[in-house]
Amino acid sequence: MISEKRHIANRDNARRSTGPSTPAGLATASANAISHGLTTARPIVPGESVEEWQTYINGVIVHWKPDGTMEVALVERLALLLWRLRRVVAYETAITSVGLDEAAVIPKYDADDEAEDSRNRRTVVNEASRVYRAEQNLDKIRERQQGMIAENCVLQLLDGQPDELGLQGRLIGKMFAVLNRLLQQSNPGATFDFATTSFFRGLGVPDEHCKKPYSWPGWTVGLMRMAVDQVVTLYKTTLKDLLDTSANLRADEIREAEAKVAELRERVATSVSRRVMRAMLPNKELLDKIQRYEAHLGRQLQQTLNSLERLQAARAGLDVPPPAAATVTIDDGK
């Protein structure tokens, strides 16, 4: 129980309270009794707020200031219709947002799909497949080029090494293979036969090892330099020029592949952009549905407004002539 002192203080505070004093507060308070009677049927669906609806209908009540059962009923109907019209906008926005999100994703195309935008989807999928293949090709080129760089480094091992440094026959065979590839890259169709007996004899390989020259233990850096000099002199070039040509060709091939990937990606982006543009408006069936529903609410709203305005005019003592035109609603069965 509260103390006698607190009880007296509460009573005095209640006497001093005058309620709302501002115009907005007075208007809201005057609508409280009416709004409490209109809360039994709340048109709230998931995603909407009861508090927001109550604020909304209170605003309509404050604006129209209904008096009597008929005016209250018409104001309630007016608020419901306006609320549903607002929901149409939210519905269209949600449908459009979902459509835009779906359009921005590269779809899976079904050859049996007869949807309105199936042709556009097929275009996007086909172009996306080309991008994928082009990207795979670019990866393969880069991987192959990395392998060539590593192979070219084999010949560069000769730089700065003493002539008498021994080399394994297996490494000599790899160097000859790389040198031949460099020749073909620099001079398409050019090749040098490193398997002839006369070539090996000229390098000083003993006759008994000419048939299996890479098993000879006498290979040195000096002999390999001699072999390279013979080949590049024959083709009027240098080892440096061959290596530079190979590097330039690799760079050109990668640039060309990258440009192809970029071009195909741009095509996909353009096609997706077109899909997004198409998705900014609902499809014909959905658009017709929205328009019919919105038109139905609009007609109901106009009828309710007319009735409410005539009723309030009559209550105010104004002369209310008969309606100049009848409102006709045609039900097409849809």
C-alpha positions in Angstrom: 0.0 0.0 0.0 1.1 3.6 -0.7 1.5 6.0 2.1 -1.1 8.7 2.9 1.4 11.4 1.9 2.0 9.7 -1.5 -1.8 9.3 -2.0 -2.4 13.1 -1.4 0.5 14.0 -3.8 -1.0 11.8 -6.6 -4.4 13.3 -6.1 -3.0 16.8 -6.4 -1.0 15.9 -9.5 -4.1 14.5 -11.1 -6.0 17.8 -10.4 -3.3 19.8 -12.0 -3.1 17.7 -15.2 -4.9 19.4 -18.1 -4.2 16.8 -20.8 -2.9 17.6 -24.3 -2.6 21.3 -25.1 -1.2 21.5 -28.6 -3.5 21.4 -31.7 -2.0 18.1 -32.8 -2.3 16.6 -29.3 -5.9 17.8 -29.0 -6.8 16.4 -32.4 -5.3 13.0 -31.6 -7.0 12.8 -28.3 -10.4 13.7 -29.9 -9.9 10.7 -32.2 -9.0 8.2 -29.5 -12.5 7.1 -28.7 -13.2 6.5 -32.4 -9.9 4.8 -33.2 -10.3 2.4 -30.3 -13.5 1.2 -31.9 -11.8 0.6 -35.3 -9.1 -1.7 -34.1 -11.1 -4.9 -34.1 -10.3 -5.6 -37.7 -6.7 -4.9 -38.4 -5.5 -5.4 -42.1 -2.0 -6.4 -41.0 0.0 -9.0 -42.9 3.5 -10.3 -42.1 6.0 -7.5 -42.6 3.5 -4.8 -41.5 3.3 -3.1 -38.1 0.2 -2.9 -35.9 1.6 0.4 -34.5 2.1 1.8 -38.0 -1.4 0.9 -39.0 -2.8 2.5 -35.8 -0.9 5.7 -36.5 -2.1 5.6 -40.1 -5.8 5.2 -39.3 -5.6 7.8 -36.5 -4.2 10.3 -39.1 -7.2 9.6 -41.4 -9.6 10.0 -38.5 -8.0 13.3 -37.4 -8.3 14.6 -41.0 -12.0 13.7 -41.6 -13.3 14.1 -38.0 -16.2 11.6 -38.5 -19.4 12.1 -36.5 -21.9 9.3 -36.2 -21.9 5.6 -37.2 -22.0 6.1 -40.9 -19.2 8.6 -41.1 -17.1 6.4 -38.8 -17.7 3.4 -41.0 -16.8 5.3 -44.2 -13.6 6.7 -42.6 -12.7 3.2 -41.6 -13.3 1.9 -45.1 -11.3 4.8 -46.5 -8.3 4.0 -44.3 -8.5 0.4 -45.3 -8.6 1.2 -49.0 -5.7 3.6 -48.7 -3.7 1.1 -46.7 -4.2 -1.6 -49.4 -3.3 0.9 -52.1 0.0 1.6 -50.3 0.5 -2.2 -50.1 0.3 -2.4 -53.9 3.3 -0.2 -54.2 5.2 -2.3 -51.6 4.2 -5.5 -53.5 5.3 -4.1 -56.9 8.6 -2.9 -55.3 9.3 -6.3 -53.8 8.5 -8.2 -57.0 10.7 -5.9 -59.0 13.5 -6.2 -56.4 13.4 -10.0 -56.6 13.3 -9.9 -60.4 16.3 -7.6 -60.5 18.2 -9.9 -58.2 17.4 -13.0 -60.3 18.2 -11.1 -63.5 21.6 -10.2 -62.2 22.5 -13.9 -61.8 23.6 -15.9 -64.8 20.7 -18.4 -65.2 20.7 -22.1 -66.1 19.2 -22.5 -69.5 16.8 -25.4 -70.4 16.3 -26.0 -74.1 12.7 -26.9 -73.4 12.1 -23.6 -71.5 9.4 -21.6 -73.2 9.4 -18.6 -70.8 9.1 -15.1 -72.3 12.8 -14.3 -71.7 14.2 -17.8 -72.5 16.0 -16.5 -75.6 17.7 -13.8 -73.6 18.6 -16.4 -70.9 20.1 -18.7 -73.6 22.2 -15.8 -74.9 23.6 -15.1 -71.4 24.3 -18.8 -70.7 26.0 -19.3 -74.1 28.2 -16.2 -73.6 29.0 -17.2 -70.0 30.1 -20.6 -71.3 32.4 -18.9 -73.8 33.9 -16.8 -71.0 34.5 -20.0 -69.0 36.2 -21.7 -71.9 38.3 -18.5 -72.7 39.3 -18.3 -69.1 40.4 -22.0 -69.1 42.4 -21.4 -72.3 44.1 -18.3 -70.7 45.0 -20.4 -67.7 46.5 -23.1 -69.9 48.5 -20.5 -71.9 49.9 -19.1 -68.7 50.7 -22.5 -67.4 52.4 -23.4 -70.7 54.3 -20.1 -70.7 55.6 -20.7 -67.2 56.9 -24.1 -68.4 58.6 -22.5 -71.3 60.2 -19.9 -69.1 61.6 -22.6 -66.9 62.9 -24.5 -70.0 64.5 -21.4 -71.4 66.4 -21.0 -68.1 68.2 -24.2 -68.9 70.1 -22.4 -71.7 70.7 -19.4 -69.5 72.6 -21.7 -67.1 75.5 -21.5 -69.6 76.1 -17.8 -68.7 79.0 -17.2 -66.5 80.0 -20.9 -66.2 83.6 -22.0 -67.0 84.0 -24.0 -70.2 85.5 -27.0 -68.4 82.5 -27.4 -66.2 81.0 -30.9 -66.9 77.3 -31.4 -67.8 75.2 -34.4 -67.7 74.1 -35.9 -71.1 70.5 -35.7 -70.1 70.8 -32.0 -69.6 72.5 -31.6 -73.0 69.5 -33.4 -74.7 67.1 -31.0 -73.0 69.1 -27.9 -74.0 69.1 -29.1 -77.7 65.3 -29.5 -77.5 64.8 -26.0 -76.1 67.1 -24.5 -78.7 65.1 -26.2 -81.5 61.9 -24.8 -80.1 63.4 -21.3 -79.9 64.4 -21.6 -83.5 60.9 -22.6 -84.6 59.4 -19.7 -82.7 61.8 -17.2 -84.3 61.7 -18.8 -87.8 58.5 -20.8 -88.3 59.3 -24.1 -90.1 63.0 -23.9 -89.1 64.6 -26.9 -87.4 68.0 -28.2 -86.7 68.8 -32.0 -86.7 70.8 -32.5 -83.5 70.9 -36.3 -84.1 73.4 -36.4 -87.0 76.7 -38.2 -86.5 78.5 -35.3 -88.3 77.2 -32.8 -85.8 78.4 -34.7 -82.8 81.8 -35.4 -84.4 82.2 -31.7 -85.1 81.8 -31.1 -81.4 84.4 -33.7 -80.5 82.2 -36.6 -79.5 84.1 -39.9 -80.0 82.7 -42.1 -82.8 81.8 -44.9 -80.4 79.5 -42.5 -78.6 77.9 -40.8 -81.6 75.0 -43.3 -81.7 74.2 -42.6 -78.0 75.8 -39.2 -77.6 74.0 -38.3 -74.4 75.6 -41.2 -72.5 79.1 -39.7 -73.2 80.6 -38.4 -70.0 82.7 -35.8 -71.7 80.1 -33.1 -72.2 81.1 -29.7 -70.9 79.8 -26.1 -70.8 82.3 -25.2 -73.5 81.1 -27.9 -75.9 77.5 -26.8 -75.4 78.4 -23.2 -76.1 80.1 -24.4 -79.3 76.9 -26.2 -80.4 74.8 -23.1 -79.7 77.1 -20.9 -81.6 77.0 -23.2 -84.6 73.2 -23.2 -84.7 72.6 -19.5 -84.2 75.3 -18.6 -86.7 73.6 -20.9 -89.3 70.4 -18.9 -88.8 72.1 -15.5 -88.5 70.8 -14.8 -85.0 72.0 -14.9 -81.4 70.8 -16.8 -78.3 69.7 -13.6 -76.7 67.6 -12.7 -79.8 66.0 -16.2 -79.7 65.1 -15.8 -76.0 63.8 -12.3 -76.5 61.6 -13.4 -79.4 60.2 -16.2 -77.3 59.4 -13.8 -74.4 57.7 -11.4 -76.8 55.6 -14.2 -78.4 54.6 -15.4 -74.9 53.5 -11.9 -73.9 51.6 -11.4 -77.1 49.7 -14.7 -76.7 48.7 -13.9 -73.2 47.6 -10.4 -74.1 45.5 -11.8 -76.9 43.9 -14.3 -74.6 43.3 -11.7 -71.9 41.6 -9.4 -74.5 39.4 -12.3 -75.6 38.3 -12.9 -72.0 37.6 -9.2 -71.4 35.6 -9.0 -74.6 33.4 -12.0 -73.7 32.9 -10.7 -70.1 31.7 -7.4 -71.5 29.2 -9.3 -73.7 27.9 -11.2 -70.6 27.7 -7.9 -68.7 25.7 -6.4 -71.5 23.3 -9.3 -71.7 22.8 -9.3 -68.0 22.2 -5.6 -68.0 19.5 -6.2 -70.6 17.9 -8.8 -68.4 18.0 -6.4 -65.5 16.3 -3.7 -67.6 13.6 -6.1 -68.6 13.1 -7.1 -65.0 12.4 -3.5 -64.0 8.8 -4.0 -65.0 6.7 -7.0 -64.0 5.8 -9.5 -66.8 2.5 -8.9 -68.6 0.4 -11.3 -66.6 1.6 -9.9 -63.2 1.3 -6.3 -64.5 -2.3 -6.9 -65.5 -3.0 -8.4 -62.1 -1.6 -5.4 -60.3 -3.4 -2.9 -62.6 -6.8 -4.7 -62.1 -6.3 -4.8 -58.4 -5.2 -1.2 -58.2 -8.1 -0.1 -60.4 -10.6 -2.0 -58.2 -9.3 -0.3 -55.1 -9.3 3.1 -56.9 -13.0 2.7 -57.8 -13.9 1.7 -54.2 -11.9 4.6 -52.9 -13.7 7.1 -55.1 -17.1 5.7 -54.1 -16.2 5.9 -50.4 -14.9 9.5 -50.8 -18.0 10.6 -52.6 -20.3 9.1 -50.0 -18.3 10.6 -47.1 -18.1 14.0 -48.6 -21.8 14.1 -49.3 -22.6 12.8 -45.8 -20.4 15.5 -44.1 -21.8 18.2 -46.3 -25.4 17.3 -45.3 -24.4 17.2 -41.7 -23.0 20.7 -42.1 -26.3 21.9 -43.4 -25.1 22.4 -47.0 -27.4 21.7 -50.0 -26.4 18.3 -51.4 -27.7 17.8 -54.9 -28.2 14.3 -56.3 -25.1 12.7 -57.8 -24.4 14.1 -61.3 -23.1 10.8 -62.5 -23.5 7.2 -61.3 -20.4 5.1 -60.6 -20.5 1.9 -62.6 -18.4 -1.1 -61.8 -18.1 -3.8 -64.4 -17.3 -7.3 -63.2 -15.6 -9.2 -66.0 -15.4 -12.3 -63.9 -11.6 -12.1 -63.4 
